[in-house]
Amino acid sequence: MFVDSVEIFVSSGKGGEGAVSFRREKFVLNGGPDGGDGGKGGSVYFQVDKNTDTLSHFRGHKTFKAQNGKPGEGRNKYGKKGEDLVIIVPPGTQVFDSQSGELLLDLVEESQKILFLEGGKGGLGNAHFKSSTNQRPIYAQKGLLGITKQILLELKLIADVGLVGFPNVGKSTLVSVLSNAKPEIANYEFTTLIPKLGIVNVGEYQSFVIADIPGIIGGASEGKGLGLEFLRHIERTRFLLFVLDLTNYRTLEEQFTTLKTELECFSIPLTKRPFGIMFSKIDIQNENLLEPDNVEFQSYQDSIIQFLGKLGFGLKEGENSLLFMQKTKEDFKSEYDLNLPLFAIGVSSVSRKNLESLRFLLYTSLKDLNAQK
């Protein structure tokens, strides 16, 4: 089960009490105090583990506590330190204070281990309080209490490419043929109920991570549909791929405008993320549609060109008739215009038309982004 938000209580351990003890040995006169210090309470750490990809292991377990320190003993024996509590979370987990909403930790790096709550200090034994005026102290310190916090854990998936589109436009099918992920696929809306990550291999040594996000509908940023619950996962992606369905009852312009509006309402920085556009289902119910001289194919091509023209996209047609590239940085002698898609391409996931071209475009776009850092 996928869980991307959970509220828990975490506590560090209490320090052990210092001991009140006096040395009592045969032939030793006036042995004096020898009470040892209490052990420190266990601390709470968060550690990132890439082998964990959900917060589901927190379901049904709401309280997490480090071990208390042991009390000190006679003969100046220190109490044992309480065992630390290490909470394992997947990359992309954020830790919020449940009361104030303040972001306390943002855990993204693999194997990252961060101290969250310090354990309580152990109390001093009575041996520390001996003085010239107090040769027989009969008191010791109690250990300090640990810290308890009510926190909210939220998971934002970390991916290189995030798919953005309405329900049932072909995102899951695309992920299944591009990567090693096997999302559920069916011909009805909201088949995808949880985000899916897949690794896309490019050659033998290069790869990137793609995220299939549940479909977004109009009003998602206000809580309609599933969009609000999973829009947060797009925030972690470096590149957005808008998947527009050529066979949808909505026009290409309506699909794109609605999706952009929902992203903007949810997070302004998302609208400044570099993106590409993929037109899906170019071969719906007709394999002959892929032939460039087919009338319906030309109609699709015309609608794509018309839509991109309305965006103000300076078209530079690629080698095949459903691939368009933004003019390169060399053409403009400047950076890409991030208000426009870096590329637009028609793809059939079923017949795999233009699939390899899309894989290469995504990889090179990410490579350019890395070079700009």
N, C-alpha and C positions, 0 to 999 in steps of 0.2 A: 504494500500500500504506500502511495506517495503522500508524504506529509511535508508541507513547506512552511508551517507556522505552528508553534507550540509554546505554551506558557508553563514555566516551571519555577520551583523554589530551589535555590542553592545556598549552602551554608559551609563556611570553613569551620574547622575544629576548634574547640575550646582548649585553652592552655591548661596543663595539669597543675595541681596545687603543689606548693612547696611543702616539704616535710618538717615537722617539729620532732626533733630527735636529739638525744644526748648520748655521748659515748660512754658505754658502760663495759669496761674490761677489767679483769683481774689484774692487780698490781698497777693499774693506771688510775692515779688520783686526779680528781677534777678534770675529767675528760673533756667537758665542755660540749657545746652544741655541735651536731654533725648532720643536721637535716639537709638533704639534697634538693635541688631545684626541680620543679615540674617540667615535663616535656612540652615543647611547642605543639600547638594544634596543627593538624594537617591543612594545607592550603588547597585552593581550587584552581585548576588550570583548564584551559581550553586547548585542544590539539586538533589540527586539521588532518584529515585522512582521506585521500582521493578514492580509496576503496569503499567509502561510504557515500551514498548519493541522495539519501533522504533523511528526514528527521523522524522516521516512523518508529525507531527504537525508543523514542520518548513517550510513545502512546501508553497510557495506563501507568506511567511512572513519573510522578510529578515532583517528588522531593529527592534531592541529592545532597548528601552531607559527607564532608571529609571526617576523618577519625579524630577524636579528642586526644590530647596529649595525656600520658600517664603521670600520676603523681610521683613526686620525688620520694626517696627512701632514706633511711638512716645510713650512716657511714659515708655521707656525702655522695650518695648514688643519685644520679640524675634520672628523672623519669624518661621513658621512651617517647620519642617524637611520634605524633599521630601520622598515619599514612595520608599522603596527599590524594586528592580526588582529581582524576584526569577525565574530562568530558570530551568524548570524540565526536566531532561534527564534520560534515562534508564541506568542501571548498565552496565559498560563497555565502557562508552563514553570517548573519548579523545578529548581535546581541543588544537588545534594547532594555532600558529600565521600564518595567511595566507601569510604574506610577507616573513618571515624568515624560516618558516617551523618548528620552535621550539615548542616542546611539553610543553604546559603551565600547563595543569591539566590532571590527569588520574583518572577518577571517577569510582570506583568499589564498594565501600561499601554502603550498603543499608542505606538510610536516611542521608547519608553524605551531609553536607551543607558547602560550601567553599566560602569565599569572593573572588571575581574575580577582580572587579574594585571598588575602593573607590570613594564615592561621593565627589564633590567639597566642600571645606570649605566655610561656610557663611562669608560674609564681616562684619567687625566691624562697629557698629553705631558711630555717632559723639560724643557720651558720653565718648568714650574711649580716645578721643584726647583733652580733656579739660586739660589745664595746667595753671600755674600761669602767663604765658606770652601769653596764648591763651585762653581767657575765653569764646570765642564764635566761636568754630570751625564750619566751614560751609562745611565740607567735611566728607565723610564716605568711607569705602572700598567697592569695588565691590566684589561679590562672585567669588571664583575660578571656572574655567571651569571644567566640568567633563572630563573623559577619554573616548575616542572612539577607539575601536579596531575592525579590520576585522579578524574574526577567522574562522577556519574550524573545524566542529564537525565530528568526525568519531566514528562509533559504532563498537566495537568488542564484539561479543556475548560471554558471560561467561557461560561455560558449563564444566561439569566434563569429558565427553567423546565426542570426535569429530569423525565423520565418514569420512573416506577418501577413495575415489574410483572413477573410471571412471563413466561416465553417464550410467544410466540404468543397474546398477549391483545389485540393490535390497536394496539400503540404505533407501529409503522412506518407502518401505514395512516393513523393519525391525523396523523403528521408529514407524510406525503405530501399530504394534503388541506388541512392547515392552512397549510403553508409552501411554500417553493420547493425544498425538499430532495426527492430521489427515492431513498429507500432501497429495497433489495431487499425484496420482499414475497412470501411464499409460505405455504402452509398447513401448516407443520411447525415444530417448536420449534427455536430457535437459528438462524433465518433471518438475524437481525442478528448479525453477528460483530464489528462495529466500531461505535463511537459515530458518530452523524450529527448535524450541526447544521443547523437550518433557521431562516430569518427569517420570522416571522409578521407580516404587515402588518395594521395596524388603522387603517382610513381611509387618507388620502393621506400623512400626515406622521408617524404613530406606528407603531412596530414593536417587537418583542421577539424574543429568540433562544430557541429550544426545542431541547432535546437528547434524542435517542432513544438510550437506553442499552441495551446488550444485556441480555436477560432475566436476572433474578436468581432463584435457586432456594434452597431451604432448605440451609443450610451454606455459602452463598457466601462468608461472612466467614471461613470456615476453609479456603477454597481450592477448594470444589467448583464444578463448572460454569465459567462465564465470569465470574461475578459479582465475584470478588476482583480480577480483572485490571482491571475497569472501574468498580468502586464508587468509585474515587478521583475519577472525573469528576463524580459527583453532589455532591462536596464544594464545588465552585465555584458551584453553582446557588443562586439566591436563593429559589426557590419550588419545591416538589415537587408533582407531580401523580401520585397513585397510580392506576394503571389496573387496575381489577378486572373480570374477565371473567364476565359473568352466565351464560355457557354452560359454564364450566370445571367439571371434576369436583370441584374444591375449592370449598368454600363461600366466600362473600364474607368471612366472619369469618376463616377459615383463611388465605386469601390475604393479607388485610391484616395479620394478626398475624405471619405469617411474614416478610413484607417489613419490617415495623417492627422485628422482632427482629434481622434481618440488618443493618439500618442501624445499630441501636444497638450491635451487637457490633463493627461496623467503626469507627464514630465517634459518640460521644455527642452532639456538637454537631448532627449531622444530625437527631437526633430532636427537636431544638428548632426546626427550620426550619418556617416556615409552610407549610401544604399544603392541597390540595384532593383530592377523590376523583372519579374518572370511572368510570362503569359502562359498559363497552363491549359491542358486539354486541347491542344491544337489538332488532335487526331480523333476527336470524339466520334465514336460509332462509324468511322469511315476511314479506312487506311489510305484510300486514294486521295483523301484530303491533303495528304502530305506532298502531293505532287504540285510543283509551283504553277503549272498551267491549269490546275483545278480552279473553277470559278469560286467555290466556297473558300478555298485557301486564299485566293486573291482578296476576297472580301475581308477575311481575318487580317490580312496584311494591311489593307487599306484602313481598317478600324484602328489598328495599332499605330500606324503612321499619323492618323488624324489625332489620336489621343496624345501621342508624344509631342505633336506640334502644338497642342493646346498648353502643354507644360512649358513650352519654350525650350524644348530639348533640341540642341543643335545636332541634327542627325548626321552620323557618319556610318553609312551602311557597311556591314561586315561582308564576309565572303558568302554567307548564305543569306537567304531572303528574309529570315526572321531574326536577325541579329543586328542590333544597332549599338554603336559605341558613342559615348560622349567624346568630343574632340579631345585629343590628348593634351597633356601639359605642354608638350613641345609645340603643338599648334597654337596654343594660347600664350606660350612662354610665361605661364603662371600656374597656380595650383588649380586642381579640379574645382568646379563649381558644385559645392556640396548641397546646394538647394535643388540640384537636378540629379537624376540617377547616373551612376557611372556607366551603366550599360542597361540595355533592355533586350530580352531574348524570349522567343517563343519556344516552349519545350513540351515534349510528350514523354511523360515518365513511363508509359506503357510500352510504346514503340521505341523508346530511348532516343528519339529525335532530339538533337542538340544537347543531350545530357552531358557528354564529355566537354562540349564547349562551355556549358554552365559551370562544370567543375573547375575548369581552367580559369574562367573569369573570376570566380570566387577566390580561388587561390592567389591569383595575381593581384586582386584588389587588396587582400589581406597583406600580401607581401609589400605593396606600395605603402600601406598604412604603417607597417613596421619601419619602413625606410624613412618615414616622415617624423618618427619619434625623436 
